[in-house]
């Protein structure tokens, strides 16, 4: 657990900063009941991502993704923001946080109250028809999948519906990545929360912020192989640490 001296140093950095940003990963949502996909018992232990979660596999057989998605939706649809999400919303309310860049698809930052959320990997509540591009939002598609409609079919044209979550082998949204880079270049303090920093290009963003003159606070249960980029490393649960900081 992070010691009091490190907490005090990080809190002082937050007080002195006026353009704070946050980069969040799966660790910030663990206390909302959403397990890390890569952790023991996580999604990738039960579903081989190469078979169920790549763009090529979806094109070949979309039913496999939606079979996995049915199980994932059971967790995501009942998840609620935890104190870590609310802490970031509080920083935005105070005019100190300029944006949240997230690798998560759970929509919890928005539910907590953050207005500027850049989603690098999409959002599970959004979907679209691959034939006519009709957009779907909310839990309608997940309800249909839960009732056995796998894959879900567009009611306008009969095309296959795809989630807006980004699959392996699928490019990140250009607009989201551009906005994330802009935030990294303008922030004076980046909070890196609950991410192992192993998935690129998101893993490079703290270094980009650092190169642009920002301080970096790393908050993670176990630390990462990128601890060297951080000015302060706080090990522990994001919900507990961010509550102490904010």
N, C-alpha and C positions, 0 to 999 in steps of 0.2 A: 504494500500500500504506500502511496505517496506520503512523504514525511511533511511535517508542518512547515519547515523552512522552504521546501520546494513549492508548496502551495502558496506561501506568502510571496515568493518571488513571482510566480505566475499571476497571482492576483494583482500585484503591482504593475506588471506588464499590461494587463487588461485595462487597468485604470488609466495608464498613460497613453493607450492607443485609441485612435479615433476611427480607424478603418480596419476593423477586425473582419476576418473571413474564417470560414470553417470548411474543412474537408472531412466528410464523414463516411464511414464504412459500416459493415455489419455489426461491429461491436457496440455501436450506439443504440441498437435496437434489441439487443439480447435481453435487456431488462423489460422489454415490452412483450416478451414471450416468443421472439423470432430467433431461432437458433442460427448461428453462422453456418452457411452451406457447407463450408470446408471442415467444420469441427466434427468431433466424434459423434456419430448419430445424426449428422447433418444430411442435407438432401443428397449431396454427391456420394454419400456412402450407400444410399439406396437406389439412386438413379445415376447411371454412368452418364456424365455430361456429354461425352462424345456421341452417345446414342440418343439422348433425350433433349439436349440443349444447344445444339449447333444449328446454324442457319441451313446448312446442307441437309442435315437430318430432318429438319422441319419441312423443307421442300419435298423430300422423299416421302415422308410419312408424318403429317402434322398431328395425327392422333397420339403419337408418343409424347410430344411436348405437352399436349393438353391432358394426358393421363397424369403426368407429373404435376402439371399446373393445378389440377383438381385438388391434389393433396396440399400443395403450397397455399392455395386460396383459403383452405380451412384455417390456416394459421394467420395469414395476412388480414383476412376480413374481420377477425375478432381482435386484432392487436390495437392497442391504444398507446399514445405517446407517453413516454416516461419522463422523469425530471430532467434528463439530459436534453431532450427535445425542447422542453419548456424553458430551460435555461438559455438556449440559443434564441428562442423567440423573445425572451426578455431582453437580451442584448440588442436585438433588432429594434424592439420598442423604445429602448433608450437611445437609439440613434448611433450606436457604436458598431453594429454588425452590418457590413455592406452586402453580404450574400453567403448562402450555404451551397457548397458544391458537394453533391452526394453520389456515392456509388450504389445506394440503396434504391429499391423499387417500391418501398412500402407506403409511400405517401404520408408518413408520420410527421415530417417537418411541416408540411402544409397544414395538417390537422392541428398541430401545436400552435400555429400562428405565424410561422415564417412566411413572408411574402415573396422574397427573391430566392428561389430554390432552383439550382441548375442540376438537372438529372442526367448524369452521364450514361446511365444504363437503362433509362426509361422509367415507366411507371406501370405497375400491374393493373391499375384501374383504367388504363387506356388500351384500346384495341382498334383494329381497322380491317376492312375487307381487302384482301390482296387483289381482287378483280376490279371493283368499282371505287375503292378507297373510302367507302363510307366509314365514318368514325363512330366509335362506341365509347362511352365513359361510365364509370361506376361499376356496380357489381352484377349488372344484367348478364353479361357473358359468363361470369363465374357461376351464377345461379343455373344457367342453362347447362353448363358443363357438369355441375354437381348432379343435375337431373339425368345425365347420361348422354348429352349431345356432344360427342367427341368424334371429330373436331366440330366446333360450332360453325354454323353456316350462315352466311349473310341472308337476311330476310328480304333484301332488295334485289339481289342478282344471283344468289346461289353460290357465291364464291366462298372460299375458305377464309375464316377470320384468324388474324394473327395478333398476338399481344404486342403492345408497344415496348415491352421489355427487350433489351438488346441481347441477342444470342451470341454465343461464341462464333467467331468468323464473320460477324456482322459489324460494319463500321459504326463508330459512335456518331451521334448526331453532330453535324458540323457546327450548327448554331450553338449547341450546348458547349462544345469544346472551345469555341471561340470566346464565348462569354466567360468560361472558367479561366482561360488564359488572361483575359482582360482583368478579372478580379485579382489574379495572382500578381499581376504587374502593378496594381494600384493599392494592394493591402499593405498595412504596416505591421500586422500580426496575424499569423495563420494558426488556428487551432486544428490540429490533425487528430481526429477522434475515432477510435474503434476500427482502424483499417491497418492491415498488415503491410500495405504498400508493396504488394507483389504484382498487382495487375496494372499493366501500362496501357495507355499513357497517363492514367490518373496518378500512378505512383511517382511520376516526375513533377507533379504540381508543387509539392512543398519545396523542392529544390528551385523551381522557377521563382516562387515567392521569395525565397532566401536570396537568390541572385539579384532580385529586384529591390533588395534592401529590407525585407520584412524579418521580424523575429518569428520563430516557430515554437509552439508548445505542442508536444506529442502526448496524447492521452490514450493509453491502451493497456489492456490487462496484462500482457506479457512483454510489451516493447516490440520493436521490429528490427529488421536488419538495416533500417534507415535512421536509427537513433542519432547518428552523427550529424544529421541535418538540423536537429532540434537544439534550441537554446535551453529548454527545460523538458525533461521527460517525467511524466507523472503516470505511474503504474497503478492500475486499479479499475474498478467499474466506472464507466463514464457517468452514469447517473449520480453516483456519490461524489465524484471529483468535481463535476461541473456545478453541482449544488453548492459545494464549498467555495468555488471560485466566483460564482455569480450572485 
